[in-house]
Amino acid sequence: MSAAEEPAPAIERGSEASRQEQAAPSARYVAIITDGNGRWARAHGRPVNEGHSAGADTVKARLRDATELGVRELTVYSFSTENWSRPAEEVQGLMEMFSRRIVDETPELHEEGVRMRFIGRRDGVSPELVERMRSAEALTDANRRITLFVAFNYGGRAEILDAARRFKGTTEEEFRDCLYAPEMHDPDLIIRTSGERRLSNYLLWQSAYSELVFRDELWPDFTREALEQSLAEFSERRRRFGGR
């Protein structure tokens, strides 16, 4: 073996050099449970749908921050399969806001290089809204700066059940091909706001080895600094994936 081919000397486990070499993983694939819009509205004496509007503004702002911070995929929990049980007025307001914002904001996000994907069941959703989601996906399909996955009418168990109905193979990779977005990477990091500490039926298949960070802020109060702190906390974790 030539000198150029000699292996580098072993680094003692636990040393500063070793920590730097193993180092600070970067969370490139991030998912957020955007919880607390209703509580934020109540705390500010506003109607609940104003809380959802404030939360949508925060999604847009943090998407831009995530792009600048090197995140390549951001998944946000927008509306779950269980959220249909909320008061009819709230659900109707959410649907109208969601539809309006797709129309108003997709061109701007397209210009910024955002690829949009909507994951979840389409049944039960109005044909007009489904068409607007499809149009947004088609317009932004070639963008590669960051992918925004919007989990809408989404449930982790529903996704697994729907995939199982289509599954004809034998391997995990073949099963992944049956999920709503087979191209989605497993999240490195899942963040939940509002002080709750559970997954709430979110990305159950994909989160098998995700790191979890729980924040006390209500979602509309989740700032760029809070995102940076969450990413920094992730970078301090050592991911073993079942190993040692």
C-alpha positions in Angstrom: 0.0 0.0 0.0 1.4 3.4 -0.9 1.6 6.3 1.5 -1.3 7.9 -0.3 -3.4 4.8 0.3 -2.6 4.4 4.0 -5.7 4.7 6.2 -6.0 7.6 8.6 -5.1 6.8 12.2 -8.1 5.8 14.3 -9.7 8.6 16.3 -10.5 7.9 19.9 -14.2 7.5 20.6 -15.6 10.5 22.4 -12.8 12.9 21.5 -13.5 16.3 20.1 -12.1 15.3 16.7 -14.4 12.3 16.7 -17.5 14.4 17.4 -16.6 16.7 14.6 -16.1 13.9 12.2 -19.4 12.2 13.1 -20.8 15.6 13.2 -23.7 17.7 13.1 -26.0 16.0 10.7 -28.1 18.4 8.7 -31.9 17.9 8.6 -32.7 18.0 4.9 -36.1 16.5 5.2 -38.3 18.1 7.8 -42.0 17.5 8.7 -44.0 19.8 11.0 -47.3 19.2 12.9 -48.5 22.8 12.8 -50.6 22.6 16.0 -52.2 25.5 17.9 -54.0 27.7 15.5 -57.3 27.5 17.4 -55.7 28.1 20.7 -53.8 31.1 19.3 -57.1 32.6 18.0 -58.8 32.1 21.4 -55.8 33.6 23.2 -56.1 36.7 21.0 -59.9 37.0 21.1 -60.3 36.2 17.5 -62.5 33.7 15.5 -60.9 30.3 15.0 -60.5 30.7 11.3 -58.4 33.8 11.8 -56.1 31.5 13.7 -55.9 29.2 10.7 -55.2 32.2 8.4 -52.4 33.3 10.8 -51.1 29.7 10.7 -51.1 29.6 6.9 -49.0 32.8 6.9 -46.5 31.1 9.2 -46.3 28.1 6.8 -45.4 30.4 4.0 -42.8 32.3 6.0 -41.2 29.2 7.5 -41.1 27.6 4.1 -38.9 30.4 2.8 -36.7 30.1 6.0 -36.4 26.4 5.5 -35.2 26.9 1.9 -32.5 29.3 3.1 -31.5 26.9 5.8 -30.8 24.0 3.4 -34.0 22.0 3.9 -34.9 20.1 0.7 -38.4 18.8 1.6 -40.8 20.3 4.0 -44.0 18.5 4.9 -46.8 20.3 6.9 -49.9 18.8 8.4 -52.7 21.0 7.0 -55.9 19.0 7.6 -56.3 15.5 9.0 -58.9 12.9 8.3 -60.1 13.4 11.9 -60.5 17.2 11.4 -63.9 16.6 9.6 -65.4 16.2 13.1 -64.8 19.9 13.9 -67.7 22.4 13.7 -69.1 22.7 10.2 -68.4 26.5 10.1 -64.7 25.9 10.9 -64.3 23.2 8.3 -66.0 25.3 5.7 -63.8 28.2 6.5 -60.7 26.0 6.2 -61.8 24.7 2.8 -62.4 28.1 1.5 -59.2 29.5 2.8 -57.2 26.6 1.5 -58.8 26.9 -2.0 -58.2 30.6 -2.1 -54.6 30.4 -1.0 -53.7 27.8 -3.6 -54.9 30.2 -6.3 -53.3 33.3 -4.8 -50.0 31.8 -3.7 -49.0 29.1 -6.1 -47.7 31.5 -8.8 -45.5 33.2 -6.3 -44.2 29.9 -4.9 -43.6 28.7 -8.5 -41.4 31.7 -9.1 -39.4 30.9 -6.0 -38.7 27.3 -7.2 -41.1 25.5 -4.8 -42.5 22.1 -6.0 -45.9 21.5 -4.5 -47.4 18.1 -3.6 -50.6 17.3 -1.8 -50.8 14.0 0.1 -54.0 12.5 1.5 -57.3 11.2 0.3 -59.2 13.2 -2.3 -62.6 11.7 -1.7 -64.8 14.0 0.3 -63.0 17.0 -1.0 -64.8 19.3 -3.4 -64.0 18.7 -7.1 -63.0 22.4 -7.5 -60.5 22.1 -4.7 -59.1 18.8 -6.0 -58.6 20.5 -9.4 -56.8 23.4 -7.8 -54.5 21.0 -6.1 -53.8 19.2 -9.3 -53.1 22.5 -11.1 -50.7 23.6 -8.5 -48.8 20.3 -8.7 -48.7 20.4 -12.5 -47.4 24.0 -12.6 -44.7 23.5 -10.1 -43.7 19.9 -11.0 -40.3 20.8 -12.6 -39.2 22.9 -9.6 -36.3 21.6 -7.6 -35.3 24.2 -5.0 -37.6 22.7 -2.3 -40.6 20.4 -2.2 -43.5 21.4 -0.1 -45.7 18.4 0.8 -49.1 19.5 2.1 -50.8 16.7 4.1 -54.5 17.5 3.4 -57.3 15.2 4.4 -54.4 13.0 5.5 -54.1 10.3 8.1 -51.2 8.0 8.6 -53.3 4.9 9.2 -55.5 5.8 6.2 -52.3 6.1 4.0 -51.1 2.6 5.2 -54.5 1.1 4.6 -54.8 2.6 1.2 -51.3 1.4 0.3 -52.1 -2.1 1.6 -55.1 -2.3 -0.8 -52.8 -1.6 -3.7 -49.8 -3.6 -2.5 -48.9 -6.7 -4.6 -45.3 -7.1 -3.7 -43.1 -8.5 -0.9 -40.6 -5.8 0.1 -40.7 -2.5 2.0 -39.6 -0.6 -1.1 -42.5 -2.1 -3.1 -44.8 -1.1 -0.3 -43.4 2.5 -0.3 -44.3 2.7 -4.0 -48.0 2.4 -2.9 -47.9 5.4 -0.5 -49.3 8.7 -1.4 -45.9 10.2 -2.3 -43.4 7.4 -2.9 -40.7 10.0 -3.8 -40.9 11.6 -0.3 -37.9 10.9 1.8 -38.4 9.8 5.4 -38.3 12.9 7.5 -35.0 13.4 9.4 -36.8 15.6 11.8 -40.5 16.0 12.9 -41.3 19.1 14.8 -44.6 19.6 16.7 -45.7 22.9 18.1 -48.2 23.8 20.9 -46.7 21.8 23.7 -48.4 18.5 22.7 -46.1 15.4 22.6 -47.6 12.9 20.2 -47.6 12.2 16.4 -51.4 12.4 16.0 -51.6 9.9 13.1 -48.9 11.7 11.1 -46.5 10.0 8.7 -46.6 6.8 10.7 -44.8 4.7 8.0 -42.2 7.4 7.2 -41.4 8.4 10.8 -40.0 5.1 11.9 -36.6 6.6 12.6 -37.3 10.3 12.6 -36.0 12.5 15.4 -38.7 14.3 17.3 -38.6 17.9 18.6 -41.5 19.3 20.6 -41.9 23.1 20.9 -44.2 25.0 23.3 -45.1 27.8 20.8 -48.5 27.8 19.2 -48.0 27.4 15.5 -48.6 31.1 14.4 -45.9 32.1 17.0 -43.3 29.6 15.5 -40.6 31.9 14.3 -37.5 31.5 12.2 -35.5 31.4 15.4 -37.6 28.5 16.7 -37.0 26.7 13.4 -33.3 27.3 13.7 -33.3 26.0 17.3 -35.1 22.9 16.2 -32.6 22.2 13.5 -29.8 22.8 15.9 -31.3 20.4 18.4 -31.4 17.8 15.6 -27.8 18.4 14.8 -26.8 17.4 18.3 -28.6 14.0 18.1 -26.7 10.8 17.2 -28.9 8.7 14.9 -28.3 5.0 15.3 -31.1 3.5 13.2 -31.2 0.5 15.5 -27.4 0.1 15.7 -25.0 1.1 18.4 
